[in-house]
Amino acid sequence: MSAADGLRRPDQPYFEIYRADRVKLTSILFSGEDWRWRFCSSAGVVIASGDGFGSQRACVAAVEALREGAGTATLRRRS
């Protein structure tokens, strides 16, 4: 990400990248600690999210791909 990624106007939507909390599912099974992203409105309401990235770099790459391709993406409906 560029140095300007952390700077945004308060009236703009934004992507947020974070590491999920570790959750104990059983005595030997855990979940979480993966990297996730969410796209939020300017008011902080989550509009879309993604999860399951093993590294921060992979998560950032997914966000960059969304930022580059979303403007030309088409809508497909499944029946």
N, C-alpha and C positions, 0 to 999 in steps of 0.2 A: 504494500500500500504506500501511497505517496505521503509526504509530510502534511499535505492539505486535507487528508482523509479525516483527521481528528477535528477539523474546523468545519462547522456547519452553522447556517443560519437557523434560529429557533423555529422558523416557520417552514422548514423543509423536512420532508421525510428522510429517513436514514437507515443504513444497515448497521446492525450491531453484531459483533462476533464475541462469543464467550465460551468458556469451558463449563460443561455440565457438572453438577455436583455428583459425587460418588454416593450411590445408594446401595445399601445392603439388602439383597433380595432373600437370601437364605444365609445359613452360617458359613457357607463357602462360596456363594455366588454373589457377585457385585455387578452393578450397572453404572453407567455414567462415565465421567472424566473424558468424554469425547468432545470434539469441537463442534459448535453449532452456530448458525447465523439466524437472525430474524430481521425482517424488513418492517420498520415501524413508521406510522404516520407522524406528522410533526407534533401531535399530542401524545405520542408514545404508545399508541394502540398498535398491537402486533397485527400486521396484514398478512404476512407469509413467513414461514420458517423452514429451516432445513436442519438435519442433524445427522450424526453418525460419522463425522470425519475424524480420522485417526490422528491428524496433525493440524496445527494452526495453518500451515502453508496450504494444505489441501482445501481447508475451509475458505481461506482468502481467495484461492483460485476459483472456487465455485461462485463466490460473490462477484468476482471480476467477470466471469463468463456471463452471469446474469446481467450485469450492468452493460456489457457490450452487446448482448444479443436480444435483450428484452424489447427494444424498440422496433425490431423487425419481426418478432415472433408472431405466428398466427395462432388462432384459437381452434382447437380440435375438440369436438364433443364425442364422448363415448356413449354408445347406446346400450 
